[in-house]
Amino acid sequence: MHTLTLKTDDTFYEMIGDMVKKLGITKSELIRRSLIHYRESLAEEQLKERMKIASAKVRLHSLEINRELDDTLSDGLS
């Protein structure tokens, strides 16, 4: 196990103290859980962004297909 040192202001330190009392865990455990949660949150945001980009590509492709189909509606009809 490794040790990290974290410098904080008084307000942040008190906030951590309040949280560990309410949760019944150590400061180290709170920070570990917080970092894991933050990493998962970042991964989720990255996934959402990739899905948003993919969705836009699908939308554009669908519009192209619709235009092509619309062009064929009057083919050979007079």
C-alpha positions in Angstrom: 0.0 0.0 0.0 1.3 3.5 -0.8 0.7 6.8 1.0 -0.3 10.1 -0.6 -0.2 13.5 1.0 -3.0 16.0 0.3 -2.9 19.6 1.2 -6.3 21.3 1.6 -7.8 24.4 3.0 -9.7 24.3 6.3 -13.1 24.3 4.6 -12.3 21.3 2.4 -10.7 19.5 5.4 -13.9 20.0 7.5 -16.1 18.9 4.7 -14.1 15.6 4.5 -14.3 15.2 8.3 -18.1 15.7 8.2 -18.5 13.2 5.4 -16.4 10.5 7.0 -18.4 10.8 10.2 -21.7 10.5 8.4 -20.5 7.6 6.3 -18.6 5.8 9.0 -15.5 5.4 6.9 -11.9 6.6 7.0 -10.6 9.7 5.1 -8.6 7.4 2.9 -11.6 5.2 2.0 -13.6 8.4 1.2 -10.9 9.6 -1.1 -10.5 6.2 -2.8 -14.3 5.9 -3.4 -14.4 9.5 -4.6 -11.7 9.0 -7.1 -13.2 5.7 -8.4 -16.6 7.4 -8.8 -14.9 10.4 -10.6 -13.1 8.0 -13.0 -16.4 6.2 -13.7 -18.1 9.5 -14.2 -15.5 10.6 -16.7 -15.8 7.3 -18.6 -19.6 7.7 -18.8 -19.2 11.2 -20.1 -16.8 10.1 -22.8 -19.2 7.3 -23.8 -22.1 9.7 -24.0 -20.0 12.0 -26.3 -19.0 9.0 -28.5 -22.7 8.0 -28.7 -23.7 11.6 -29.6 -21.2 11.7 -32.4 -22.2 8.2 -33.7 -25.9 9.3 -33.5 -25.2 12.4 -35.6 -23.4 10.2 -38.2 -26.4 7.8 -38.4 -28.8 10.7 -38.7 -26.8 12.2 -41.6 -26.6 8.8 -43.3 -30.4 8.3 -42.9 -31.0 11.7 -44.5 -28.8 10.7 -47.5 -30.7 7.5 -47.9 -34.1 9.3 -47.7 -32.9 11.8 -50.4 -31.9 8.9 -52.6 -35.2 7.2 -52.1 -37.1 10.4 -52.7 -35.3 10.8 -56.0 -36.5 7.4 -57.2 -40.2 8.0 -56.4 -40.9 9.6 -59.8 -38.5 7.4 -61.8 -40.2 6.1 -64.9 -43.6 7.7 -64.0 -45.1 10.4 -66.2 
